Amino acid sequence: TWIAIALVWSLAMFVMMIWWHIYGNQNLANETYRTTKEMYAAKAQAVVDQYTVRTGTEAEKQFPIVKPPAGSDIYMIGRLWDWWPIYELEQGKTYKLHLSAMDYMHGFSLQPQNINIQVHPNYDHVIKITPNQAGIYSIVCNEYCGIGHHTMVGRMYVTKGGE
């Protein structure tokens, strides 16, 4: 009888995992594609070249601050030891955030929302995001990536429409 109970319980948990993914509003439904570092860097640079509005300082480094239109594909690069570039997004608008690493595996952690994605080199991780609160969000690396890991930080600004 314990085998029957274990079987029923495991089937119930299997169904619960599927249900929670669909209705639990917890897991990100992301897409992942193979790419090359060169192709990904070129796409990221094209977005930066087209939509940079100013430069900003993060951890004593100069970064472009990029304000793309709603619905855009936005590309963020993780590399030793920063997240590049800084994005300025509009509250309530949807964007497709692409993440990739140029060197080692990194962990993308958007705080204080606690969105965590494992970012691998040669893979393009795509997540649809719709910021629902204006503010300044911190991005940290939560996967040890070497001696400068503690300095691998970035920012994302979310503004109310029209600002």
C-alpha positions as CSV (number, residue, x, y, z in Angstrom):
1,T,0.0,0.0,0.0
2,W,2.9,2.4,0.7
3,I,3.9,2.0,-3.0
4,A,0.5,3.0,-4.1
5,I,0.5,6.0,-1.8
6,A,3.9,7.1,-3.1
7,L,2.8,6.7,-6.7
8,V,-0.3,8.8,-6.1
9,W,1.7,11.4,-4.2
10,S,4.3,11.6,-6.9
11,L,1.7,12.0,-9.7
12,A,-0.1,14.7,-7.6
13,M,3.2,16.6,-7.2
14,F,3.9,16.3,-10.9
15,V,0.6,17.8,-11.8
16,M,1.1,20.5,-9.1
17,M,4.4,21.6,-10.7
18,I,2.7,22.2,-14.0
19,W,-0.2,24.0,-12.4
20,W,2.1,26.2,-10.3
21,H,4.2,27.1,-13.3
22,I,1.1,28.2,-15.2
23,Y,-1.0,29.8,-12.4
24,G,1.5,30.4,-9.6
25,N,2.9,33.6,-11.1
26,Q,6.3,32.7,-9.8
27,N,8.5,31.2,-12.5
28,L,9.7,33.2,-15.5
29,A,8.8,31.6,-18.8
30,N,12.0,32.5,-20.6
31,E,13.3,31.4,-24.0
32,T,17.0,30.4,-24.6
33,Y,18.8,30.4,-27.9
34,R,22.3,29.5,-29.0
35,T,24.4,32.5,-30.2
36,T,28.0,33.6,-30.4
37,K,29.6,36.2,-28.3
38,E,30.3,38.3,-31.4
39,M,26.7,38.2,-32.7
40,Y,25.3,39.0,-29.3
41,A,27.8,41.8,-28.7
42,A,26.9,43.3,-32.1
43,K,23.2,43.3,-31.3
44,A,23.8,44.9,-27.9
45,Q,26.0,47.6,-29.4
46,A,23.4,48.4,-32.1
47,V,20.8,49.0,-29.4
48,V,23.3,51.2,-27.4
49,D,24.2,53.2,-30.5
50,Q,20.6,53.8,-31.5
51,Y,19.0,54.6,-28.1
52,T,21.7,56.1,-25.8
53,V,20.4,59.3,-24.1
54,R,23.3,60.0,-21.7
55,T,26.1,58.4,-19.8
56,G,26.2,57.5,-16.1
57,T,28.6,56.3,-13.5
58,E,28.3,52.9,-11.8
59,A,31.1,51.5,-9.6
60,E,33.4,54.3,-10.8
61,K,32.9,53.3,-14.5
62,Q,31.2,55.3,-17.2
63,F,28.2,53.5,-18.8
64,P,25.8,54.5,-21.5
65,I,22.2,55.0,-20.3
66,V,19.9,53.6,-22.9
67,K,16.2,54.5,-23.3
68,P,14.7,52.2,-25.9
69,P,11.0,52.5,-27.0
70,A,8.4,50.2,-25.6
71,G,8.3,46.8,-27.2
72,S,12.0,46.8,-28.0
73,D,14.5,44.0,-27.7
74,I,17.0,45.1,-25.1
75,Y,20.4,43.4,-24.7
76,M,22.3,43.3,-21.5
77,I,25.9,41.9,-21.3
78,G,27.4,40.2,-18.3
79,R,31.2,40.3,-18.3
80,L,34.1,40.7,-15.9
81,W,32.9,42.6,-13.8
82,D,29.9,44.6,-14.8
83,W,26.5,44.5,-16.4
84,W,26.4,46.6,-19.5
85,P,24.6,48.9,-20.4
86,I,22.3,50.8,-18.0
87,Y,18.7,50.8,-19.2
88,E,16.0,53.4,-18.5
89,L,12.6,51.8,-19.1
90,E,9.0,53.1,-18.8
91,Q,6.7,51.8,-16.1
92,G,3.9,49.7,-17.6
93,K,5.6,49.1,-20.9
94,T,6.8,45.6,-22.1
95,Y,10.3,44.9,-23.3
96,K,12.1,41.7,-24.3
97,L,15.2,41.5,-22.1
98,H,18.1,39.5,-23.6
99,L,20.9,38.3,-21.3
100,S,24.2,36.7,-22.2
101,A,27.7,36.5,-20.8
102,M,30.9,37.2,-22.6
103,D,33.3,35.2,-20.5
104,Y,32.1,33.0,-17.6
105,M,28.8,32.0,-16.2
106,H,27.1,34.8,-14.3
107,G,24.0,35.1,-12.2
108,F,21.6,38.0,-13.1
109,S,19.8,39.1,-10.0
110,L,17.4,42.1,-10.2
111,Q,16.9,43.6,-6.8
112,P,14.7,44.2,-4.8
113,Q,12.4,42.2,-7.1
114,N,14.6,39.1,-6.6
115,I,14.4,38.0,-10.3
116,N,17.3,35.5,-10.8
117,I,18.5,34.1,-14.1
118,Q,21.6,31.9,-14.7
119,V,23.4,33.5,-17.6
120,H,25.7,31.4,-19.8
121,P,28.2,32.4,-22.5
122,N,27.0,31.6,-26.0
123,Y,23.3,31.5,-25.0
124,D,20.8,34.3,-25.4
125,H,18.3,34.2,-22.5
126,V,15.1,36.1,-23.4
127,I,12.6,37.3,-20.8
128,K,9.5,39.5,-21.3
129,I,9.5,42.1,-18.6
130,T,6.9,44.8,-17.8
131,P,8.1,47.1,-15.0
132,N,5.2,47.9,-12.7
133,Q,6.9,50.3,-10.3
134,A,9.1,53.3,-11.0
135,G,12.5,53.4,-9.2
136,I,16.1,52.5,-9.4
137,Y,16.8,48.8,-9.5
138,S,20.1,47.1,-8.7
139,I,21.5,44.3,-10.7
140,V,24.1,42.0,-9.0
141,C,25.9,38.9,-10.0
142,N,24.9,36.0,-7.8
143,E,27.2,33.4,-9.3
144,Y,30.8,33.6,-8.2
145,C,32.8,34.7,-11.2
146,G,36.3,35.4,-9.9
147,I,38.2,37.9,-7.9
148,G,36.1,40.9,-8.8
149,H,32.8,39.2,-8.4
150,H,31.8,41.5,-5.5
151,T,32.1,44.6,-7.8
152,M,29.8,43.1,-10.6
153,V,26.9,45.4,-10.2
154,G,24.6,47.3,-12.5
155,R,21.5,49.4,-12.6
156,M,18.1,49.7,-14.3
157,Y,16.0,52.8,-14.1
158,V,12.2,52.7,-14.4
159,T,10.4,56.0,-15.0
160,K,6.8,56.9,-15.1
161,G,5.6,57.5,-18.7
162,G,6.5,60.9,-20.1
163,E,9.5,61.6,-17.7
